[in-house]
Amino acid sequence: MTLVPGAGRPLSTEYRLEVDTTPQVLRSGVRATVRFTVRDTADGSVVRRFETVHERMFHLFLVSQDLEHFEHLHPELRPDGSLELALALPRPGPYHFYADFLPVGGFPQLLHRAIVTADYDGTLAGAEKPLAADLEDKVIDGLRVKLESPSQVAGREQVISCFLEDAATGKPVTNLEPYLGAWGHMLILSWDLADVVHSHPLEGVSDDGGPRILFQQRFPRAGRYRLWAQFQREGKIAVASFTVDVAESAER
């Protein structure tokens, strides 16, 4: 598997994330085993113990270079300290892994590595797709997800609100089920893949079971961001994506 430098600045300097696959040459549509190893940058030792956060020790987000493909995955911890999963990338091109975890005795980490399938003959720039603002309601498996607070300003603590309705009846949804210990999850990624956050609903403010789920976020820079919101209802996980513009702050 060919590894390429991740776009943007490093997300952490305390730990290093290594990625390898079987087979070594990774092709789209072919199932492969992917292993992740976390090392302490101070001495190169393998990190073998992780805290359980939101019911898992390791949250992994897979995103394509054009931000069209998204998966929230959970590799299994192996005796040697590596974390392993099986996956098949849907089409040729570059992909990005964002690993969210908490080493025992350490601080929360969000590390990035990028891969390129062997059957892709283009460039990283050629795989990019200009993001268009997208605030339209999304309907997934009968669940309508509305983004209520699309106006965002860089540098401010703000709330992103999602309102959930039954797509068939139009009635507010109140039967959401906890997904990984929360009423929802949200991954937020900047247009240039440099800024990323794994966000969770505000407790005591969001409605238990729906319909209104609120996430708090501070966008570091002005620009365009892709959001993926995840909710569980009737055993199904719905993923709704939006693209928002974040304005420059008028404060100096």
Sequence and secondary structure as in RCSB ss.txt:
>XXXX:A:sequence
MTLVPGAGRPLSTEYRLEVDTTPQVLRSGVRATVRFTVRDTADGSVVRRFETVHERMFHLFLVSQDLEHFEHLHP
ELRPDGSLELALALPRPGPYHFYADFLPVGGFPQLLHRAIVTADYDGTLAGAEKPLAADLEDKVIDGLRVKLESP
SQVAGREQVISCFLEDAATGKPVTNLEPYLGAWGHMLILSWDLADVVHSHPLEGVSDDGGPRILFQQRFPRAGRY
RLWAQFQREGKIAVASFTVDVAESAER
>XXXX:A:secstr
 EEE  SSS S SSEEEEEEEESSS  TTS EEEEEEEEETTT  B   B  BTTBSEEEEEEETTS  EEEE  
EE TTS EEEEE  SSSSEEEEEEEE BTTS  EEEEEEEE TT  S HHHH      B   EEETTEEEEE   
 EETTSEEEEEEEEEETTT  B   EE BTTBS EEEEEETTS  EEEE B TTTS TTSSEEEEEEE SSSEEE
EEEEEEEETTEEEEEEEEEEEE  S  
